[in-house]
Structure formats: structure tokens, C-alpha cells
């Protein structure tokens, strides 16, 4: 499980993980789609922007890579989604699956590695 804190991307930028939410939609977002984060009374949820949940909190940009099932980085209902902000530039709010956030790249390089609280 990804915990809140500061992470370094393999391309050297820093990001702060804010929280994880549960994907609650039947649709898979494409890169750069807007994703709504909302409170459903019991936990934080995430869904494509068209869903219009009753308690929206924020809109973030989907940063996951494009995928075709059965790619494990594809998001499905019930999956954990990491919400994070870039600590550079304009500080874009982003989301991607927890699986993709934690996966290792070629040569065993971590996509994101924790560097601080």
C-alpha cells in the first residue's frame, strides 16, 4: 500500500502522495482525463468526470499510462488509486493506479520511490 509522503519519480521530479481512493467507475480513464475525487460517506472514491457524484471534493488529472486489458495497470472498480501532487512547476494534482505507482521498470528501477514523510 502506498502511504502519504514524498516520493521521487525515476525521472527525478518530486511528488507528495496525499491519499489513496477507491475507483468506483466502470470506465477506464485515458491519460490526461479529468477524474473526480469524492466522499461517499464511508471512504474517498474516484470516478471519471462525467459521473457527477454527490459530494465532489476535487478534480485531478489521470496520469496513468494507456492500457488494454488484461494489463495490470488498467483501473477497474474497487482498485486503489493514488492521488498525488507535483512538487515542481504548477503542482499538478494527478492520479494513477496503486499498481502502476509501485511497479518496477526495466532493470528493476522503481517508478516512484519514497524519500521522506
SULJO-V630320 format. One line per field, one symbol per residue. ss: DSSP state (@ for helix, = for strand, . for the rest). phi: phi as a letter, one per 40 degrees, with the letter a starting at -180 (. if undefined). A space follows every 50 residues. Layout:
ss->???
phi->???
This chain:
ss->....=====....==========..........======....=====@@ @....=======.................=======......=====@@@ @@.=.@@@.=.=====.
phi->.ccdicbbcccgcbbbccabbbcbbcccccdgccbcbabbgbacbbacdc cfccbcbabbccbcccabdcdccccbdgccbcbabccafcgccbaacccc dccccdggcccbbcbic
